[in-house]
Amino acid sequence: MSHQSSEKNFYPLFLDLSGLHCLVAGLGGVGSRKLQGLLQCAPASILALDMEAPAAGLLPLLERPCVRFEQRPFRD
């Protein structure tokens, strides 16, 4: 069955991230929400990357023991 629409349809994905290493590339609005959501999933670590210095409101999240922030671009 094909579904043709100009609207995007998203497939929900539920993952157990506990104990895993995660990456957030970019800490704008979307990246900030992703970081907050990942922290609720008990990952082993989160590497947060952004070309800019983080917003002051993100500093408490970036200071958590499992989070490492690097001010640099993403690279393979």
C-alpha positions in Angstrom: 0.0 0.0 0.0 1.5 3.3 -1.0 0.9 6.5 0.8 1.5 9.7 -1.2 1.3 12.9 0.7 3.4 16.0 1.1 3.5 15.4 4.8 6.3 13.5 6.3 5.5 10.4 8.2 7.8 9.3 10.9 8.4 5.8 12.2 8.6 5.6 16.0 11.7 4.0 17.2 12.2 2.8 20.8 15.7 2.0 21.8 17.3 1.0 25.1 20.3 3.3 25.3 21.4 2.4 28.8 25.1 1.7 28.8 25.6 2.9 25.2 27.8 5.7 23.9 25.9 8.4 22.1 26.7 11.4 19.9 24.8 14.7 19.5 26.1 16.7 16.6 24.9 20.3 17.0 23.4 21.9 20.1 20.8 24.2 18.6 17.2 23.7 19.5 16.9 20.2 18.2 20.2 19.1 19.5 19.5 20.5 23.0 16.2 18.5 23.1 18.1 15.4 22.0 20.7 15.9 24.7 18.0 16.2 27.4 16.2 13.2 26.1 19.3 11.1 26.0 20.2 12.0 29.5 16.9 10.4 30.7 18.0 7.1 29.0 21.1 6.4 31.2 23.7 6.1 28.4 27.3 5.3 29.3 28.4 8.5 27.7 27.3 11.3 25.4 29.7 13.3 23.2 28.1 16.6 22.3 29.7 18.5 19.4 29.0 22.1 18.2 31.0 24.7 16.3 29.8 27.4 18.7 30.2 27.7 22.5 27.2 26.2 24.3 24.3 28.4 25.5 24.5 29.2 29.2 21.3 27.2 29.7 23.0 24.0 28.5 25.9 24.2 30.9 24.3 22.2 33.7 23.6 19.4 31.3 27.1 19.5 29.8 28.6 19.3 33.3 27.1 15.9 34.0 29.7 13.2 34.4 28.6 11.2 31.4 28.6 14.2 29.0 31.7 15.5 27.2 31.4 18.7 25.1 33.8 19.5 22.3 33.7 22.7 20.3 34.5 21.4 16.9 32.8 20.1 13.7 31.7 16.5 13.4 34.2 14.2 11.6 34.0 10.5 10.6 
